[in-house]
Amino acid sequence: MTAKDFRQLALALPETEERQHMDHPDFRVAGKIFATLGYPDKTRGMVKLSPEDQHNFSKDYPDTFIPVKGTWGRCGATSVHLKAAKKEVLRKAISAAWRNTAPKRLLAK
């Protein structure tokens, strides 16, 4: 996967917009970040998963998903190694992050 692929997967979700945060792109729904690109470097992305989803993705795909260090990581922030990611797995992770962040009115659709 590439940053372009990550971006396309994120922007395909309802009412998602791309903005900038701390000099790297982020993806938001209802103004809240659910994914970012380019941090800590251009080979990575981040998805904001539930702790349970983070555990499962990290366990099942350890070369792709790694919990971020510190408090953010304990709250579900999960680093994605783009080159190791498979499209369908990344789609599931980005969708899970979106669902965890989206308002209930969007989830009902």
Secondary structure by P-SEA (a helix, b strand, c coil): ccaaaaaaaaacccbbbbbbcccbbbbbcccccccccccccccbbbbbccaaaaaaaaaaccccccccccccccccbbbbccccccaaaaaaaaaaaaaaccccccccc
